[in-house]
Amino acid sequence: MPLLSSFPDLASVLTIDARALAHNAAVFRGVAGGAMVGGVLKGNAYGHGFPQVLECVHDRLDWLFVITPHEGLAVRAWEQAHGRVARPVLVIGAVTPGAAVELARHDVALVAAAPSFLEIAEAVAAAGVPPLRVHVHLDTGLSREGFLPETLAGDLGFLDVGGDAIHVEGVLTHFADTEDVTEQTWARRQLDRFHAGADLLTAELRKRGRPTSLIRHAGASAAVLVLPDARLDLVRVGIGLYGLWPSRETRISARFVLGDVPELWPALSWRCPSQLVKTVPAGAYVGYGCTHRCRDETRIAVLPVGYWDGYPRLLSNRAHVLVNGRRCPVLGRVMMNHVIVDVTGVPECGDSVVATLLGQDGGERVTAEDLAEWAQTIHYEIVTRLGAHLTRTVIGLGDLDFVG
Ligand SMILES: *Cc1c(COP(=O)(O)O)cnc(C)c1O
């Protein structure tokens, strides 16, 4: 008797194009102008799938940035399973002392971002594990993680714990306002504060006879593209790696700063086969709340996908999907597990269709930016909220050369 699990569900599928990821990584390597290039894989690799993206980009990046210790250790496990060299990995999110000990054991770096880091230093020193690689986060104007440069000197007690337990190898900051503007006044001010804080940190390390050659890093995708002074030693590329522009403002600025707008290739497509296709009479209501009424006889496709999968309910009566290269409006409300679309304009479609919710079909395209605009959010949220349960299939990996 075959198990039920050996039959694939009728469900939507995400496709990740390895060639697009490789192309985007190469674009940022070119733009970064000699700085090391790091990829940000937080948020399930911006919803594209952590293991899938890791497999595509591991050999093309100098650093990997993740948000949780679990992801940091997952990189090490993947490298071991695939016989790959261990890339530098930095956990940029919150970590408990217990997790920090595990990271030290696996040579994964983490961020020191508050005076409470002292507890982590003590736990690592007590555990007798290899030195923990640490990047000191400076809060230069976001008011999120990080030490304030003004009080940094008094907050470095963790350096004096347990001899060599802590190895400071980097210093970073994160910009508050690079995507939303076309002039970078606030970012420049943050950068000045960053260098002042990093110089102070260097001096404090020197006083203690510690290594002082720190990796300085600040720029995420937008800053890498439009603020050359922010590229420093290492760049942290998130959204751009996936082929998405941080914002319209970033695109406009890039034209001025780079003299040209680099081409980024969106790596993600989202498709869904129909559950059924049928014709409803003129006057039929569609979906919960009867918010859509068909004026004429209408051919509809019911798609087994909904807000549970990450297709926002705010797309109700607003979005369209693509079928055979044609736009098909979403009729009525997006439901938990269903979306109904109007396929009357696709006469050849017959009794089943494959709808493109996100991506290209023929000459038409639905972008993450389109979905974000319709759903009153940003494309970062659209892609990162794609359900972790969805099947993610990598294409094009065989077309790429191994970079090493
Ligand atoms: C998310 C994040 C990034 C990447 O930002 P993008 O705009 O997606 O490139 C870089 N650095 C830090 C600290 C982040 O939290």
The ligand as a MOL file (V3000), in Angstrom:
LIG
                    3D

  0  0  0     0  0            999 V3000
M  V30 BEGIN CTAB
M  V30 COUNTS 15 15 0 0 0
M  V30 BEGIN ATOM
M  V30 1 C 18.2980 42.7530 7.0510 0
M  V30 2 C 19.6230 43.3320 7.2480 0
M  V30 3 C 20.4660 43.5610 6.1550 0
M  V30 4 C 20.0320 43.3580 4.7150 0
M  V30 5 O 19.1680 44.3980 4.3070 0
M  V30 6 P 18.6470 44.4770 2.7970 0
M  V30 7 O 17.9850 45.8080 2.7170 0
M  V30 8 O 17.6740 43.3740 2.6330 0
M  V30 9 O 19.8160 44.3320 1.9170 0
M  V30 10 C 21.7470 43.9990 6.4280 0
M  V30 11 N 22.1660 44.2090 7.6940 0
M  V30 12 C 21.3670 44.0230 8.7680 0
M  V30 13 C 21.8930 44.2910 10.1290 0
M  V30 14 C 20.0690 43.5910 8.5790 0
M  V30 15 O 19.2810 43.4180 9.6430 0
M  V30 END ATOM
M  V30 BEGIN BOND
M  V30 1 1 1 2
M  V30 2 1 2 3
M  V30 3 2 2 14
M  V30 4 1 3 4
M  V30 5 2 3 10
M  V30 6 1 4 5
M  V30 7 1 5 6
M  V30 8 2 6 7
M  V30 9 1 6 8
M  V30 10 1 6 9
M  V30 11 1 10 11
M  V30 12 2 11 12
M  V30 13 1 12 13
M  V30 14 1 12 14
M  V30 15 1 14 15
M  V30 END BOND
M  V30 END CTAB
M  END
